[in-house]
Amino acid sequence: MYTKQEIILKSHREGKSQRWISKELGISRKTVKKYITQFEAHLQAGSPPQEAISEFLSTPPIYEKKQRRKLKLTVEVQQAIDELLAGNEEKKLQGLRKQLLKKCDIHAQLQEQGMDIGYTTVCNYIKEKQGEAVPREAYIRQEYVPGAVCEFDWGEIKLYIGGKLLRFQLAVFTAAYSNYRYAEIYQRQDTLAFMESHVGFFEHLQGVYKEMVYDNMRVAVSKFIGPHEKEPTQALLQLRGHYYFSHRFCNSYRGNEKGHVERSVEYIRRKSFGVKCHFTDVEEATAWLHTKIATLNDTRQKLTGKSANVLLAEERSSLMPLPTKLLCSDQVQLRVDKYATVSYKTNRYSVPDNLVGEFVQVKIMSHELWFYHNDHKVAAHQRSYHRHEWIIKINHYLDTFKRKPGALAGSMALASSGYLKQLYETYFMGEPRNFIDLLGYCQQHTITNEKLEQAVTQLTQSPVKELTTEKIKALLGNKQDLFEPLKWTQTTAMAKSQLQQLSALIN
């Protein structure tokens, strides 16, 4: 059996290039060059070729030990790796197998923690602990035209929202030429999410790819016609007709035919939620996702030496122009019940109490529900995907509370109002009429709960310790913006105006 030195020397003497030898043997070009240089040194010493060969093969390889970096696998590094591996095991128990950290992610985490350690060292340590042997797979490099092809796929994620483990869907787009990635979080893989994700992606790009690629997902494929033909859904036909792209379906069980997005789903899921999966709400999780994807798109790719953002800039001129924004929604007509709510998918959503018994038009989107009466928008709510929930806004019941103030304290409307419930229990307990009057004033003047809270805080921190409805209204009624820093030229006028208002109230 030939040694590595013999094979390199034989290939070199046959006229093979160092690049060819490196590629054929799977050895770095640096190593190949080192062996050839050592052999040529024997020849230059004046030895006959045959003797030079014998001397070269009998001489152990020379390693430049002084220049080699020492491994820095300290106890601290080992403990950090062990903690990340333990986190992976915990995720397995929680059902989060698709969000496990890989070796490259663990190495990146160590670097973020300021630990100077090589990737190979990390891999060797993990392999030693886990005793794994990963088989290698060959890939075929493809060439793509700028602006021509983009792939779409779904990916499941599990996130802790408000401490509760919930299941979500990632809608992921990946451009074939630039490898540019885009993703959004949805509750379900339904038609509205499918359409809205496309609209959001095209609006984000300000352009449209000529061809979109899908697998046999139910939101894109209506039915199979024969062994190979598939009929697209109405949603896909509507998107095609509006944005003028063509579509292509992959063959069954051939996910490699859209390999870019297949890898992107796993990559985005791992890079975004492998380290962090606890959020206060979906909006925070979405913002985190967009931040991580922006970082990925700005990272230089190994195969091209360019980032996805740079390559996208190159293909923007090849994208088709963006038409007007497509509005994606379903509509139903529903009757308002005696609780001034509309029931949709077992959940109840409040509308103004003067609409009891009336029919309203409901515009259904993936994240929101809009309610219309006589072509006027009367309410809007975040859509719930749970069952038998009550989504209530207290302002929808003000007319009823004015007639029945005693019903306020124990009402579901107050219980679900967040800060307003706290305000009532702290300053207005036993005074429902005054509190209802304050809510009516805020509604009439379009004052948000945030501004109301700031006004209350400002009054409680002022010399006027007793908080009343009239004092809050007087402060909110100031034309001067309460929340902008006062200028010295405004201080006297503001103080005089407030004193006049308070004096009038006292009198």
RODO-2510 file (C-alpha; in nm, 4 decimals, decimal comma):
residues 507
     n   res          X          Y          Z
     1     m     0,0000     0,0000     0,0000
     2     y     0,1362     0,3387    -0,0984
     3     t     0,1993     0,6057     0,1632
     4     k     0,0746     0,9601     0,1265
     5     q     0,4285     1,0762     0,0409
     6     e     0,4651     0,8115    -0,2303
     7     i     0,1342     0,8987    -0,3936
     8     i     0,2115     1,2720    -0,3963
     9     l     0,5622     1,2146    -0,5337
    10     k     0,4373     0,9713    -0,8007
    11     s     0,1676     1,2164    -0,9158
    12     h     0,4187     1,5033    -0,9193
    13     r     0,6671     1,3102    -1,1328
    14     e     0,3826     1,2209    -1,3749
    15     g     0,3338     1,5916    -1,4371
    16     k     0,0154     1,6370    -1,2320
    17     s    -0,0402     1,9863    -1,0936
    18     q    -0,0494     2,0569    -0,7222
    19     r    -0,4127     2,1636    -0,7590
    20     w    -0,5030     1,8294    -0,9224
    21     i    -0,3163     1,6300    -0,6552
    22     s    -0,4864     1,8241    -0,3769
    23     k    -0,8324     1,7726    -0,5240
    24     e    -0,7774     1,4060    -0,6115
    25     l    -0,6357     1,3035    -0,2721
    26     g    -0,8429     1,5326    -0,0574
    27     i    -0,5310     1,6937     0,0871
    28     s    -0,4784     2,0662     0,1239
    29     r    -0,2638     2,2344    -0,1402
    30     k    -0,0411     2,3635     0,1372
    31     t     0,0427     2,0074     0,2432
    32     v     0,1059     1,8947    -0,1167
    33     k     0,3368     2,1900    -0,1753
    34     k     0,5284     2,1124     0,1452
    35     y     0,6028     1,7522     0,0396
    36     i     0,7061     1,8531    -0,3133
    37     t     0,9317     2,1283    -0,1775
    38     q     1,1038     1,8809     0,0548
    39     f     1,1634     1,6390    -0,2369
    40     e     1,3065     1,9136    -0,4583
    41     a     1,5382     2,0125    -0,1733
    42     h     1,6890     1,6624    -0,1850
    43     l     1,7438     1,6982    -0,5612
    44     q     1,9098     2,0377    -0,5219
    45     a     2,1488     1,8882    -0,2693
    46     g     2,3059     1,6979    -0,5597
    47     s     2,1667     1,3533    -0,4938
    48     p     2,0809     1,1333    -0,7954
    49     p     1,7053     1,1165    -0,8589
    50     q     1,6695     0,7585    -0,7302
    51     e     1,8678     0,8331    -0,4149
    52     a     1,6729     1,1560    -0,3638
    53     i     1,3504     0,9583    -0,3832
    54     s     1,4762     0,7049    -0,1265
    55     e     1,5985     0,9785     0,1080
    56     f     1,2720     1,1706     0,0744
    57     l     1,0572     0,8650     0,1495
    58     s     1,2729     0,7582     0,4444
    59     t     1,2746     1,1065     0,5995
    60     p     0,9838     1,1811     0,8347
    61     p     0,7746     1,4845     0,7375
    62     i     0,9031     1,8156     0,8707
    63     y     0,6498     2,0125     1,0722
    64     e     0,7006     2,3753     1,1634
    65     k     0,6167     2,3319     1,5276
    66     k     0,7073     2,6847     1,6239
    67     q     0,4443     2,8333     1,3943
    68     r     0,1696     2,5930     1,4928
    69     r    -0,0933     2,7410     1,7238
    70     k    -0,1505     2,5646     2,0493
    71     l    -0,4920     2,4201     2,1080
    72     k    -0,6908     2,6250     2,3571
    73     l    -0,9324     2,3600     2,4786
    74     t    -0,9350     2,4851     2,8347
    75     v    -1,1631     2,3663     3,1125
    76     e    -1,3693     2,6816     3,0634
    77     v    -1,4180     2,6047     2,6932
    78     q    -1,5079     2,2430     2,7668
    79     q    -1,7664     2,3525     3,0228
    80     a    -1,9191     2,5991     2,7740
    81     i    -1,9423     2,3273     2,5064
    82     d    -2,0941     2,0851     2,7575
    83     e    -2,3591     2,3428     2,8536
    84     l    -2,4561     2,3953     2,4894
    85     l    -2,4715     2,0181     2,4329
    86     a    -2,6862     1,9858     2,7461
    87     g    -2,9135     2,2542     2,6000
    88     n    -2,9523     2,0357     2,2902
    89     e    -3,0523     1,7400     2,5061
    90     e    -3,3087     1,9539     2,6882
    91     k    -3,4528     2,0652     2,3550
    92     k    -3,4899     1,6999     2,2527
    93     l    -3,7005     1,6377     2,5635
    94     q    -3,9128     1,9444     2,4785
    95     g    -3,9728     1,8288     2,1208
    96     l    -3,7485     2,0972     1,9674
    97     r    -3,5299     1,8592     1,7656
    98     k    -3,5415     2,0790     1,4568
    99     q    -3,3839     2,3694     1,6499
   100     l    -3,0759     2,1859     1,7838
   101     l    -2,7391     2,3607     1,7607
   102     k    -2,4890     2,2104     1,5180
   103     k    -2,1117     2,2126     1,5674
   104     c    -2,0763     2,5325     1,3646
   105     d    -2,3414     2,7024     1,5814
   106     i    -2,1646     2,5921     1,9004
   107     h    -1,8360     2,7280     1,7650
   108     a    -2,0066     3,0583     1,6795
   109     q    -2,1528     3,0785     2,0318
   110     l    -1,8097     3,0230     2,1842
   111     q    -1,6645     3,3006     1,9696
   112     e    -1,9464     3,5358     2,0730
   113     q    -1,8536     3,4591     2,4346
   114     g    -1,4948     3,5699     2,3614
   115     m    -1,3370     3,2222     2,3589
   116     d    -1,0421     3,1755     2,1210
   117     i    -1,0905     2,8216     1,9936
   118     g    -1,0643     2,6632     1,6498
   119     y    -1,3581     2,4991     1,4758
   120     t    -1,1716     2,1696     1,4241
   121     t    -1,0910     2,1527     1,7935
   122     v    -1,4573     2,1996     1,8793
   123     c    -1,5601     1,9279     1,6322
   124     n    -1,3020     1,6822     1,7668
   125     y    -1,4131     1,7417     2,1259
   126     i    -1,7800     1,6882     2,0387
   127     k    -1,7027     1,3771     1,8336
   128     e    -1,5030     1,2352     2,1245
   129     k    -1,7916     1,2983     2,3654
   130     q    -2,0618     1,1668     2,1342
   131     g    -1,8647     0,9034     1,9470
   132     e    -2,0203     0,9969     1,6148
   133     a    -1,9100     0,9299     1,2594
   134     v    -2,0772     1,1427     0,9947
   135     p    -2,0784     1,0050     0,6365
   136     r    -1,9881     1,2465     0,3601
   137     e    -2,2182     1,3239     0,0708
   138     a    -2,1393     1,4584    -0,2763
   139     y    -2,3277     1,7586    -0,4192
   140     i    -2,3676     1,8818    -0,7773
   141     r    -2,3114     2,2532    -0,8235
   142     q    -2,5777     2,4256    -1,0378
   143     e    -2,5696     2,7507    -1,2340
   144     y    -2,8608     2,9994    -1,2194
   145     v    -2,9602     3,3126    -1,4086
   146     p    -3,0115     3,6350    -1,2057
   147     g    -3,3762     3,7129    -1,1342
   148     a    -3,4980     3,3836    -1,2796
   149     v    -3,5853     3,1419    -0,9986
   150     c    -3,6996     3,1637    -0,6382
   151     e    -3,8051     2,8730    -0,4143
   152     f    -4,0699     2,8593    -0,1402
   153     d    -4,1279     2,6170     0,1451
   154     w    -4,2772     2,5832     0,4938
   155     g    -4,0899     2,4961     0,8106
   156     e    -4,2224     2,4186     1,1557
   157     i    -4,0896     2,5944     1,4675
   158     k    -4,1779     2,5707     1,8362
   159     l    -4,1524     2,8847     2,0485
   160     y    -4,2296     2,9799     2,4052
   161     i    -4,4691     3,2765     2,3871
   162     g    -4,5451     3,4247     2,7278
   163     g    -4,4072     3,1069     2,8884
   164     k    -4,6298     2,8729     2,6852
   165     l    -4,4852     2,6359     2,4213
   166     l    -4,6644     2,6928     2,0907
   167     r    -4,6261     2,5595     1,7379
   168     f    -4,5780     2,7999     1,4446
   169     q    -4,5006     2,7872     1,0725
   170     l    -4,2171     2,9608     0,8893
   171     a    -4,2893     3,0756     0,5340
   172     v    -3,9431     3,0789     0,3737
   173     f    -3,8243     3,2188     0,0387
   174     t    -3,4770     3,1656    -0,1093
   175     a    -3,3484     3,3060    -0,4382
   176     a    -3,1589     3,0489    -0,6463
   177     y    -2,8960     3,2896    -0,7833
   178     s    -2,8176     3,5062    -0,4805
   179     n    -2,9288     3,2693    -0,2015
   180     y    -3,1117     3,5701    -0,0541
   181     r    -3,3425     3,4596     0,2265
   182     y    -3,6739     3,5927     0,3578
   183     a    -3,9132     3,4456     0,6157
   184     e    -4,2285     3,5253     0,8127
   185     i    -4,4011     3,3574     1,1083
   186     y    -4,7592     3,2328     1,0769
   187     q    -4,9924     3,0310     1,2925
   188     r    -5,0856     2,7857     1,0179
   189     q    -4,9987     2,6713     0,6670
   190     d    -5,3241     2,8064     0,5271
   191     t    -5,4206     2,9890     0,2094
   192     l    -5,4143     3,3386     0,3605
   193     a    -5,0670     3,2855     0,5068
   194     f    -4,9464     3,1491     0,1716
   195     m    -5,0736     3,4517    -0,0182
   196     e    -4,9733     3,7130     0,2393
   197     s    -4,6187     3,5750     0,2579
   198     h    -4,5791     3,6154    -0,1197
   199     v    -4,7189     3,9680    -0,1135
   200     g    -4,4843     4,0600     0,1741
   201     f    -4,1829     3,9070    -0,0021
   202     f    -4,2433     4,0876    -0,3316
   203     e    -4,3092     4,4156    -0,1495
   204     h    -3,9865     4,3646     0,0448
   205     l    -3,7896     4,3089    -0,2768
   206     q    -3,9791     4,5695    -0,4785
   207     g    -3,9695     4,3188    -0,7621
   208     v    -4,0833     3,9717    -0,8714
   209     y    -3,8905     3,6590    -0,9780
   210     k    -3,9843     3,5071    -1,3111
   211     e    -4,0408     3,1554    -1,1740
   212     m    -4,1500     3,0290    -0,8317
   213     v    -4,0782     2,6695    -0,7283
   214     y    -4,2964     2,4655    -0,4874
   215     d    -4,3266     2,1108    -0,3635
   216     n    -4,6630     1,9347    -0,3421
   217     m    -4,7956     2,1509    -0,0575
   218     r    -5,1749     2,1610    -0,0255
   219     v    -5,1968     2,5412    -0,0437
   220     a    -5,0349     2,5324    -0,3900
   221     v    -5,1542     2,2007    -0,5395
   222     s    -5,5292     2,1567    -0,5763
   223     k    -5,5210     1,8016    -0,7138
   224     f    -5,3066     1,5570    -0,9101
   225     i    -5,3885     1,4918    -1,2752
   226     g    -5,2211     1,1709    -1,3838
   227     p    -4,8825     1,0599    -1,2530
   228     h    -4,6976     1,3877    -1,3089
   229     e    -4,9409     1,6743    -1,3743
   230     k    -5,0723     1,8904    -1,0883
   231     e    -5,3501     2,1455    -1,0863
   232     p    -5,2665     2,4684    -0,8977
   233     t    -5,4987     2,6110    -0,6320
   234     q    -5,7031     2,9244    -0,6850
   235     a    -5,4700     3,1060    -0,4471
   236     l    -5,1657     3,0260    -0,6615
   237     l    -5,3529     3,1164    -0,9796
   238     q    -5,4524     3,4489    -0,8224
   239     l    -5,0915     3,5227    -0,7266
   240     r    -4,9710     3,4266    -1,0756
   241     g    -5,2332     3,6387    -1,2462
   242     h    -5,1477     3,9446    -1,0377
   243     y    -4,7665     3,9230    -1,0309
   244     y    -4,7131     3,7547    -1,3724
   245     f    -4,4680     3,4875    -1,2572
   246     s    -4,4693     3,1261    -1,3729
   247     h    -4,4605     2,8311    -1,1334
   248     r    -4,3023     2,4867    -1,1220
   249     f    -4,3824     2,1925    -0,8951
   250     c    -4,1131     1,9503    -0,7799
   251     n    -4,1529     1,5803    -0,8384
   252     s    -4,2854     1,3814    -0,5451
   253     y    -4,0270     1,3035    -0,2794
   254     r    -3,7669     1,5152    -0,4586
   255     g    -3,6960     1,7940    -0,2122
   256     n    -3,3503     1,8324    -0,3668
   257     e    -3,5186     1,9935    -0,6684
   258     k    -3,5616     2,2994    -0,4461
   259     g    -3,2514     2,2455    -0,2416
   260     h    -3,1863     2,6149    -0,1730
   261     v    -3,4999     2,6667     0,0322
   262     e    -3,4807     2,3175     0,1869
   263     r    -3,1456     2,4144     0,3371
   264     s    -3,2681     2,7648     0,4175
   265     v    -3,5583     2,6380     0,6273
   266     e    -3,3224     2,4351     0,8440
   267     y    -3,0575     2,7102     0,8455
   268     i    -3,2921     2,9951     0,9386
   269     r    -3,4696     2,7871     1,2024
   270     r    -3,1394     2,6859     1,3639
   271     k    -2,9655     3,0248     1,3415
   272     s    -3,2710     3,2196     1,4608
   273     f    -3,4266     2,9959     1,7239
   274     g    -3,1542     2,7466     1,8129
   275     v    -3,0163     2,9825     2,0781
   276     k    -3,3268     3,1860     2,1704
   277     c    -3,6818     3,0507     2,1705
   278     h    -3,8511     3,2441     2,4568
   279     f    -4,0450     3,5607     2,3646
   280     t    -4,3144     3,7773     2,5192
   281     d    -4,5267     3,7734     2,2010
   282     v    -4,5190     3,6808     1,8332
   283     e    -4,4237     4,0364     1,7347
   284     e    -4,1034     4,0101     1,9379
   285     a    -4,0257     3,6704     1,7815
   286     t    -4,0831     3,8143     1,4327
   287     a    -3,8533     4,1105     1,4992
   288     w    -3,5851     3,8702     1,6250
   289     l    -3,6285     3,6547     1,3114
   290     h    -3,5892     3,9522     1,0772
   291     t    -3,2756     4,0668     1,2616
   292     k    -3,1114     3,7240     1,2341
   293     i    -3,2004     3,6883     0,8640
   294     a    -3,0575     4,0335     0,7929
   295     t    -2,7307     3,9136     0,9477
   296     l    -2,7344     3,5937     0,7402
   297     n    -2,7969     3,7882     0,4179
   298     d    -2,5051     4,0172     0,5000
   299     t    -2,2618     3,7306     0,5643
   300     r    -2,0126     3,6428     0,2884
   301     q    -2,0871     3,3037     0,1313
   302     k    -1,8088     3,0467     0,0947
   303     l    -1,8848     2,9414    -0,2630
   304     t    -1,9085     3,2901    -0,4124
   305     g    -1,7098     3,5071    -0,1718
   306     k    -2,0020     3,7532    -0,1783
   307     s    -2,2941     3,8120     0,0551
   308     a    -2,6547     3,7475    -0,0477
   309     n    -2,7180     4,1231    -0,0302
   310     v    -2,4400     4,1896    -0,2817
   311     l    -2,5664     3,9205    -0,5187
   312     l    -2,9251     4,0443    -0,4833
   313     a    -2,8096     4,3920    -0,5862
   314     e    -2,6620     4,2318    -0,8991
   315     e    -2,9894     4,0627    -0,9954
   316     r    -3,2349     4,3412    -0,9038
   317     s    -3,2293     4,4771    -1,2579
   318     s    -3,3385     4,1310    -1,3811
   319     l    -3,6471     4,1149    -1,1580
   320     m    -3,9888     4,1809    -1,3063
   321     p    -4,1523     4,5110    -1,2014
   322     l    -4,3751     4,5122    -0,8932
   323     p    -4,7455     4,5735    -0,9645
   324     t    -4,9941     4,7198    -0,7172
   325     k    -5,0208     4,5385    -0,3850
   326     l    -5,2556     4,2388    -0,3861
   327     l    -5,5097     4,2434    -0,1020
   328     c    -5,5407     3,8976     0,0535
   329     s    -5,8456     3,8279     0,2654
   330     d    -6,1648     3,6273     0,3067
   331     q    -6,4994     3,7841     0,3884
   332     v    -6,8006     3,6577     0,5804
   333     q    -7,1201     3,8174     0,7104
   334     l    -7,2004     3,7520     1,0766
   335     r    -7,4589     3,8720     1,3263
   336     v    -7,3669     4,0556     1,6477
   337     d    -7,4940     3,8689     1,9551
   338     k    -7,6347     4,0068     2,2822
   339     y    -7,2829     4,0424     2,4280
   340     a    -7,1859     4,2779     2,1425
   341     t    -6,9521     4,0113     2,0053
   342     v    -6,9145     3,8277     1,6759
   343     s    -6,8284     3,4587     1,6824
   344     y    -6,5697     3,3311     1,4329
   345     k    -6,3980     2,9913     1,4575
   346     t    -6,5395     2,9480     1,8145
   347     n    -6,3758     3,2755     1,9295
   348     r    -6,5738     3,5902     2,0139
   349     y    -6,4628     3,9396     1,9093
   350     s    -6,6211     4,2578     2,0455
   351     v    -6,7768     4,5348     1,8343
   352     p    -6,9493     4,8591     1,9463
   353     d    -7,2480     4,7773     2,1686
   354     n    -7,4922     4,9753     1,9515
   355     l    -7,4612     4,6996     1,6863
   356     v    -7,6303     4,4239     1,8902
   357     g    -7,8535     4,2259     1,6561
   358     e    -7,7011     4,3808     1,3405
   359     f    -7,5072     4,2053     1,0648
   360     v    -7,1429     4,3019     1,0112
   361     q    -6,8987     4,2207     0,7325
   362     v    -6,5831     4,0508     0,8608
   363     k    -6,2596     4,0833     0,6617
   364     i    -6,0395     3,7879     0,7576
   365     m    -5,6582     3,8000     0,7317
   366     s    -5,3946     3,5703     0,8755
   367     h    -5,3123     3,8025     1,1675
   368     e    -5,6131     4,0354     1,1936
   369     l    -5,9902     4,0585     1,1652
   370     w    -6,1586     4,3816     1,0480
   371     f    -6,5293     4,4466     1,1080
   372     y    -6,7450     4,6691     0,8860
   373     h    -7,1017     4,7989     0,9208
   374     n    -7,2609     4,9960     0,6361
   375     d    -6,9189     5,0163     0,4689
   376     h    -6,7619     5,1754     0,7787
   377     k    -6,4852     5,0041     0,9736
   378     v    -6,6131     4,9701     1,3294
   379     a    -6,3582     4,7369     1,4931
   380     a    -6,0296     4,5525     1,4441
   381     h    -5,8759     4,2684     1,6471
   382     q    -5,5701     4,0486     1,6443
   383     r    -5,6835     3,7094     1,5172
   384     s    -5,6806     3,4250     1,7701
   385     y    -5,6045     3,0665     1,6674
   386     h    -5,7087     2,9263     2,0030
   387     r    -6,0615     2,8060     2,0784
   388     h    -6,3407     2,9601     2,2815
   389     e    -6,1541     3,2807     2,3609
   390     w    -6,3124     3,6213     2,4223
   391     i    -6,1230     3,9087     2,2609
   392     i    -6,2769     4,2191     2,4165
   393     k    -6,2103     4,5954     2,3999
   394     i    -6,3621     4,7975     2,6833
   395     n    -6,4308     5,1004     2,4620
   396     h    -6,6897     4,8979     2,2717
   397     y    -6,9120     4,8931     2,5854
   398     l    -6,8998     5,2554     2,7036
   399     d    -7,2628     5,3343     2,6123
   400     t    -7,3805     5,0306     2,8071
   401     f    -7,1563     5,1116     3,1058
   402     k    -7,3006     5,4645     3,1191
   403     r    -7,6448     5,3089     3,1707
   404     k    -7,5131     5,0249     3,3922
   405     p    -7,2079     5,1574     3,5821
   406     g    -7,2386     4,8858     3,8424
   407     a    -7,1540     4,6238     3,5806
   408     l    -6,8053     4,7695     3,5233
   409     a    -6,6133     4,6245     3,8198
   410     g    -6,6865     4,2593     3,7466
   411     s    -6,6947     4,2812     3,3688
   412     m    -6,4771     4,0781     3,1332
   413     a    -6,4167     4,3997     2,9422
   414     l    -6,2383     4,5560     3,2417
   415     a    -6,0578     4,2329     3,3335
   416     s    -5,8999     4,2108     2,9868
   417     s    -5,8089     4,5805     2,9567
   418     g    -5,4563     4,5611     3,0998
   419     y    -5,3447     4,9021     3,2269
   420     l    -5,7013     5,0349     3,2482
   421     k    -5,7893     4,7661     3,5032
   422     q    -5,4864     4,8654     3,7113
   423     l    -5,5825     5,2343     3,6887
   424     y    -5,9398     5,1633     3,7990
   425     e    -5,8415     4,9481     4,0951
   426     t    -5,5762     5,1968     4,2114
   427     y    -5,7579     5,5317     4,1817
   428     f    -6,1241     5,4812     4,0861
   429     m    -6,2490     5,1876     4,2882
   430     g    -6,6089     5,2615     4,3814
   431     e    -6,6291     5,5504     4,1309
   432     p    -6,7277     5,3729     3,8065
   433     r    -6,9080     5,6758     3,6607
   434     n    -6,5987     5,8965     3,6829
   435     f    -6,3865     5,6230     3,5296
   436     i    -6,6342     5,5662     3,2453
   437     d    -6,6399     5,9409     3,1840
   438     l    -6,2574     5,9382     3,1549
   439     l    -6,2672     5,6488     2,9078
   440     g    -6,5256     5,8334     2,6997
   441     y    -6,3032     6,1430     2,6919
   442     c    -6,0021     5,9359     2,5789
   443     q    -6,2068     5,7693     2,3074
   444     q    -6,3466     6,1030     2,1825
   445     h    -5,9993     6,2610     2,1622
   446     t    -5,8180     5,9469     2,0362
   447     i    -5,5918     5,9250     2,3402
   448     t    -5,4020     5,5988     2,3643
   449     n    -5,3540     5,4007     2,6837
   450     e    -4,9826     5,4852     2,6688
   451     k    -5,0491     5,8597     2,6747
   452     l    -5,3073     5,8170     2,9469
   453     e    -5,0553     5,6264     3,1592
   454     q    -4,7920     5,8958     3,1055
   455     a    -5,0389     6,1683     3,2069
   456     v    -5,1345     5,9795     3,5248
   457     t    -4,7678     5,9266     3,6110
   458     q    -4,6955     6,2964     3,5573
   459     l    -4,9798     6,3985     3,7900
   460     t    -4,8901     6,1526     4,0648
   461     q    -4,5317     6,2820     4,0628
   462     s    -4,6452     6,6470     4,0823
   463     p    -4,7339     6,8394     4,4021
   464     v    -5,1031     6,7673     4,3277
   465     k    -5,1342     6,4305     4,4985
   466     e    -5,5089     6,3707     4,4672
   467     l    -5,5857     6,2143     4,1300
   468     t    -5,9244     6,2941     3,9772
   469     t    -6,0874     6,2525     3,6382
   470     e    -6,1005     6,6275     3,5846
   471     k    -5,7309     6,6772     3,6580
   472     i    -5,6381     6,4019     3,4117
   473     k    -5,8652     6,5507     3,1457
   474     a    -5,7221     6,8964     3,2103
   475     l    -5,3684     6,7697     3,1607
   476     l    -5,4613     6,5665     2,8541
   477     g    -5,6486     6,8641     2,7102
   478     n    -5,3379     7,0785     2,6940
   479     k    -5,2601     7,1625     2,3356
   480     q    -4,8921     7,1447     2,4169
   481     d    -4,7505     6,7971     2,3676
   482     l    -4,7071     6,6552     2,7175
   483     f    -4,4315     6,4253     2,6238
   484     e    -4,1942     6,6573     2,4438
   485     p    -3,9246     6,8271     2,6534
   486     l    -4,0348     7,1797     2,7482
   487     k    -3,8361     7,4730     2,6250
   488     w    -3,7553     7,7579     2,8662
   489     t    -3,9746     7,9900     2,6664
   490     q    -4,2710     7,7594     2,7144
   491     t    -4,2399     7,6915     3,0861
   492     t    -4,4194     8,0027     3,2125
   493     a    -4,7067     7,9749     2,9653
   494     m    -4,7593     7,6072     3,0437
   495     a    -4,7596     7,6640     3,4200
   496     k    -5,0021     7,9565     3,3891
   497     s    -5,2383     7,7539     3,1673
   498     q    -5,2428     7,4570     3,4065
   499     l    -5,3018     7,6810     3,7086
   500     q    -5,5943     7,8482     3,5334
   501     q    -5,7478     7,5140     3,4463
   502     l    -5,7053     7,3748     3,7966
   503     s    -5,8412     7,6940     3,9530
   504     a    -6,1480     7,6776     3,7350
   505     l    -6,2066     7,3190     3,8387
   506     i    -6,1700     7,3984     4,2098
   507     n    -6,4095     7,6939     4,1834
***
